[in-house]
Amino acid sequence: MAEGLVLIAAALVAGAFLLALWRFIQGPTAADRVAAFDVMTVISITVIALAALSEGRGIYLDVALVYALLSFLGVIAVARYLEGRF
């Protein structure tokens, strides 16, 4: 039962990733692309969490946490660069 729910969640996440990728490619402004890239990193963190759930390995959650922190810092740096303060 739980494996089926994980598969359904993975399919929904894959669809969301494709939509975010489309916005990343088609985004008319750099801010749209940065927002789409941030969404894609959040989706990839979700994929890591789903992998941790399906494999039963808690160490993957540590990897997801570090990836989330680095992603946050990267988005802040790019946003400051786009504002012209960097």
C-alpha positions in Angstrom: 0.0 0.0 0.0 2.7 2.5 1.0 4.8 1.6 -2.1 1.9 2.5 -4.3 1.5 5.8 -2.7 5.2 6.5 -3.1 4.9 5.7 -6.8 1.9 8.0 -7.2 3.8 10.7 -5.4 6.8 10.1 -7.6 4.6 10.5 -10.7 3.1 13.8 -9.5 6.6 15.0 -8.6 7.8 14.1 -12.1 5.0 16.1 -13.7 5.8 19.1 -11.5 9.4 18.8 -12.5 8.5 18.9 -16.2 6.3 22.0 -15.7 9.1 23.7 -13.8 11.6 22.8 -16.5 9.3 24.2 -19.1 9.2 27.5 -17.2 12.9 27.4 -16.8 13.4 27.1 -20.6 10.6 29.4 -21.7 10.9 32.0 -18.9 10.9 35.5 -20.4 13.0 37.0 -17.7 15.9 36.0 -15.5 13.8 36.2 -12.4 11.4 33.7 -13.9 14.3 31.3 -14.6 15.6 31.7 -11.0 12.2 31.0 -9.5 11.8 27.9 -11.8 15.3 26.7 -10.8 14.4 27.1 -7.1 11.2 25.1 -7.7 13.3 22.4 -9.4 15.6 22.2 -6.5 12.7 21.9 -4.1 11.3 19.1 -6.3 14.7 17.3 -6.3 14.8 17.5 -2.5 11.3 15.9 -2.6 12.7 13.1 -4.8 15.6 12.6 -2.3 13.0 12.4 0.5 10.9 9.9 -1.5 14.0 7.8 -2.1 14.8 7.8 1.6 11.3 6.7 2.4 11.3 3.9 -0.2 14.8 2.7 0.7 14.4 3.1 4.4 17.7 5.0 4.7 17.7 8.1 6.9 21.1 9.3 5.7 19.4 10.5 2.5 17.4 13.0 4.6 20.7 14.6 5.7 21.8 14.9 2.1 18.5 16.5 1.3 18.9 19.0 4.2 22.4 20.0 3.0 21.2 20.4 -0.5 18.3 22.6 0.6 20.6 24.9 2.5 23.0 25.2 -0.4 20.1 25.8 -2.8 18.8 28.6 -0.5 22.1 30.3 -0.4 22.5 30.0 -4.1 19.1 31.6 -4.8 19.9 34.4 -2.4 23.2 35.1 -4.2 21.6 35.1 -7.6 18.8 37.4 -6.4 21.3 39.8 -5.1 23.2 39.7 -8.3 20.0 40.4 -10.3 19.3 43.4 -8.1 22.7 44.8 -8.7 24.0 44.7 -5.1 26.6 42.0 -5.7 
